Amino acid sequence: MPPRWAKLCASDHAMNAIDEMSALNRDLKKFFDEHGAAYPVWQALEAEAGRYLQ
């Protein structure tokens, strides 16, 4: 069984994932839009994960 601190670290890392993925989504969309690129695969992933993004 992992030590208690390992569970705390994993939990803390998971809590930051929403903010990190939301920032990645925002910045990638900005990049694609600035360069006039189509990004249908990313848009499909965004639609699938939309309720988790901020």
N, C-alpha and C positions, 0 to 999 in steps of 0.2 A: 504494500500500500504506500502511495507517495506521501511524503511529509506534508504537514499542514501548509507550510509556506509555498509549496509547489501548487497546491490547489488555489491559494490566494493569488499567486502570480498568473496562473492560467485564467482565473476569473477576471482579474483586472485587465488582462490583455484582450479578452473577449469583449469586455465593456467598451474598449476603445475602438473596436472594429467598426462600429456603426459610424462614428465620426470620421474615421480614416477612409472608409469606403464612400461616404457622402462627399468628402473633399475630393477624392479621386474621380468620382462621377462628375462633379461640378467642373473640375479642371479639364478633364478629357473632353467634355462637351464643348467647353470654351475653345479648346485647341482645335477640335474638328470644325467647329463653326467658323473660326477665324481663317482657316485654311480651305474652306469650301469643300470639305471632305464629307462623303456619305458614310454613315456608320450604322447600318441596319442591324448588325449583330449586337453591337453595344446597346442600341435602343431596345432590342428584344430582351437582353439581359436586364436592362434598367426596368422595363415593364414587369418582368418576372420578380425582381427584387424591390420594386417600388415601395412597398409598405415598410420595408426595413430602412430605406434611405430617408434622410432628413431634408 
